């Protein structure tokens, strides 16, 4: 019995450690889409590993006419994910918090069918806790047969003092047509933190994405990580130098 109790205690201790190593960000979004107000509330969770397990559980108070919950899904998906090598995630680069300004454009072929702005603040409230208070506004007139989304590789660049810029594209898959293209432009500003050590990628791989229209709960699972943008190889730099020399001789 004593040995059994020791095993149980060890298991409970391990579970407690595992739970404490998951960062949970409370997400609160006040949205107006196609003129209709609604809220999005829930948690975004990140394991403290590389890559990090990412989970979003968001409840929508309602879904406006002509809108689908998959149109805007990647609000703060990688901010607390683990980093490779010398890379820093957004939380560490900004000293634990930032102001976000995001512009999102949705295209069906060459036609722009959606335009959105997302703004607000995201910051840590403890070692494994954070809060995101955001506002989302926009319009959408595209198809509603959305069934999934791809992940992305976002290029991050230190664009100024206490200012980081990021861009990425992703696709929204459909059941009855060609995928939609999503173009995202981000600007994060902050008051503390070391900034980025160099250009970086933030990566998100989506494993599953579901939305229950009855409970209005969106669930996303995947993995995310940060990595430095690889420096050009010496062979490439030598080749580039040869090309430049050749142009000068002409």
C-alpha positions in Angstrom: 0.0 0.0 0.0 2.8 2.4 0.9 4.5 1.8 -2.5 1.1 2.3 -4.2 0.7 5.6 -2.4 4.1 6.7 -3.5 3.3 5.9 -7.1 0.0 7.8 -6.9 1.7 10.8 -5.3 4.4 10.8 -8.0 1.7 10.7 -10.7 -0.2 13.6 -9.1 3.0 15.6 -8.8 3.8 14.9 -12.5 0.4 16.0 -13.6 0.6 19.2 -11.5 3.9 20.0 -13.1 2.5 19.3 -16.6 -0.5 21.6 -15.9 1.7 24.4 -14.6 3.8 24.3 -17.7 0.8 25.3 -19.9 0.4 29.1 -20.5 -3.3 30.1 -20.7 -4.3 33.4 -22.2 -7.8 34.6 -21.5 -9.2 36.1 -24.7 -12.0 38.7 -24.9 -13.0 40.1 -28.2 -15.7 42.7 -28.9 -16.6 42.4 -32.5 -18.8 44.1 -35.1 -19.0 42.3 -38.4 -21.5 43.3 -41.2 -22.9 45.8 -38.7 -23.8 43.1 -36.1 -22.2 43.1 -32.7 -21.1 39.9 -30.9 -18.4 38.7 -28.5 -15.7 36.0 -28.6 -14.5 34.7 -25.3 -12.4 31.7 -24.2 -8.8 30.5 -23.7 -5.7 30.1 -25.9 -3.3 27.6 -24.3 0.4 27.0 -25.1 2.6 24.2 -23.8 6.1 25.4 -22.9 7.9 23.2 -25.3 9.4 23.4 -28.8 7.3 23.2 -30.8 4.4 24.2 -28.5 1.0 22.5 -28.5 -1.6 25.2 -29.2 -5.2 25.0 -28.3 -8.0 27.6 -28.8 -11.4 27.2 -27.3 -13.6 30.2 -28.2 -17.3 30.7 -27.7 -19.2 33.1 -30.0 -22.2 34.9 -28.6 -23.7 34.9 -32.1 -22.7 34.6 -35.7 -23.7 37.6 -37.9 -25.6 36.9 -41.2 -23.3 36.3 -44.0 -20.3 35.5 -41.8 -18.5 32.3 -40.8 -16.4 31.7 -37.7 -13.4 30.4 -39.8 -12.9 33.7 -41.5 -10.9 35.2 -38.6 -9.1 32.5 -36.5 -5.5 33.4 -36.0 -5.7 36.3 -33.6 -2.9 35.5 -31.0 -2.0 31.9 -32.0 1.8 31.9 -31.5 2.6 34.8 -29.0 3.7 32.4 -26.2 5.0 29.5 -28.3 8.5 28.1 -27.8 11.5 29.3 -29.7 14.4 27.6 -31.4 18.0 28.7 -31.2 18.3 32.5 -30.5 14.8 33.4 -31.6 12.4 35.1 -29.1 8.6 34.7 -29.1 6.5 37.9 -29.1 6.0 37.7 -25.3 9.7 37.7 -24.6 10.7 40.2 -27.3 8.2 42.7 -26.0 8.8 42.3 -22.3 5.5 40.5 -21.7 3.0 42.6 -23.5 2.1 44.7 -26.5 -0.5 46.6 -28.4 -1.7 44.9 -31.6 -2.9 46.4 -34.8 -3.9 43.9 -37.5 -5.3 44.3 -40.9 -6.8 41.3 -42.7 -8.0 41.1 -46.3 -9.9 38.1 -47.7 -9.7 37.3 -51.4 -11.9 35.0 -53.5 -9.6 34.8 -56.6 -8.9 38.4 -57.4 -12.1 39.8 -55.7 -11.7 41.2 -52.2 -14.6 39.7 -50.2 -13.5 40.7 -46.7 -11.7 43.5 -44.8 -11.1 43.5 -41.1 -9.2 45.4 -38.4 -8.2 44.0 -35.1 -6.7 46.1 -32.3 -6.1 45.9 -28.6 -3.7 44.7 -25.9 -2.1 41.4 -25.0 0.0 41.0 -21.8 1.1 38.5 -19.2 -0.6 38.5 -15.8 1.5 35.8 -14.3 4.2 33.2 -15.1 1.6 31.0 -16.9 -1.3 33.4 -17.5 -2.1 36.2 -19.8 -5.1 38.3 -21.1 -6.0 39.6 -24.5 -8.6 42.4 -24.8 -9.3 43.0 -28.4 -11.8 44.7 -30.8 -12.6 43.3 -34.2 -14.5 45.2 -36.9 -15.1 44.5 -40.6 -17.2 43.3 -43.4 -17.4 39.9 -45.2 -19.3 39.0 -48.4 -17.6 35.8 -49.4 -18.8 32.2 -49.5 -19.9 30.4 -46.4 -18.9 26.8 -47.2 -15.6 27.1 -45.3 -14.4 23.8 -43.9 -10.8 24.5 -42.7 -7.7 26.6 -42.8 -4.0 26.2 -43.4 -1.3 27.3 -41.0 1.2 29.9 -41.9 4.8 31.0 -41.7 4.9 34.7 -40.6 7.9 36.9 -41.2 8.7 39.1 -38.2 10.9 42.2 -38.6 12.1 44.8 -36.1 10.7 47.8 -38.0 11.6 50.5 -35.4 12.2 51.2 -31.8 9.7 49.2 -29.7 7.9 48.2 -33.0 7.7 44.8 -34.7 6.1 44.2 -38.1 4.7 40.8 -39.3 3.1 39.5 -42.5 1.7 36.2 -43.6 -0.8 34.6 -45.9 -3.0 31.5 -45.3 -5.8 29.7 -47.1 -9.4 28.9 -46.1 -10.6 25.7 -47.7 -14.1 25.3 -49.0 -16.4 22.3 -49.6 -17.6 23.6 -53.0 -15.0 25.9 -54.6 -11.4 27.1 -54.7 -9.8 28.2 -51.4 -10.0 31.8 -50.2 -6.7 33.6 -49.6 -6.1 35.5 -46.4 -3.5 38.3 -46.3 -2.5 39.6 -42.8 -0.4 42.6 -41.8 0.5 43.0 -38.2 2.1 45.7 -36.1 3.0 45.2 -32.5 4.2 48.1 -30.3 5.5 47.8 -26.8 7.2 49.8 -24.0 9.8 47.3 -22.7 11.6 44.2 -23.9 14.8 43.6 -25.9 13.1 43.3 -29.3 14.0 40.7 -31.9 17.6 39.5 -32.2 17.1 39.5 -36.0 14.4 38.6 -38.6 12.4 35.6 -37.4 9.6 33.3 -38.5 6.6 32.5 -36.3 5.1 29.2 -37.5 1.6 27.8 -36.9 0.6 24.3 -38.1 -3.1 23.6 -37.7 -4.0 20.0 -36.9 -7.7 20.4 -36.4 -10.3 23.2 -36.7 -14.0 22.7 -35.8 -17.0 24.9 -35.1 -20.2 23.7 -33.4 -23.1 25.9 -34.7 -25.3 24.8 -31.8 -22.9 25.7 -28.9 -21.1 28.3 -31.1 -17.7 26.9 -29.9 -14.7 27.1 -32.1 -11.8 24.7 -31.3 -8.4 24.8 -32.9 -5.4 22.5 -32.1 -2.0 22.6 -33.6 1.6 23.4 -33.0 3.6 26.6 -33.1 7.2 27.7 -32.8 9.6 30.6 -33.5 12.9 30.3 -35.5 15.5 32.7 -36.9 15.4 33.4 -40.6 18.4 31.6 -42.0 21.3 33.8 -43.1 22.3 33.5 -46.7 25.0 30.8 -47.2 28.5 31.9 -48.0 28.2 30.3 -51.5 25.1 32.4 -52.2 26.9 35.5 -51.0 29.9 34.7 -53.3 27.6 34.1 -56.2 25.8 37.4 -55.6 29.1 39.2 -55.4 30.1 37.7 -58.8 26.9 38.8 -60.4 27.4 42.4 -59.1 31.0 42.4 -60.4 29.8 41.3 -63.8 27.2 44.0 -64.0 29.8 46.7 -63.1 32.1 45.5 -65.9 29.4 46.0 -68.4 
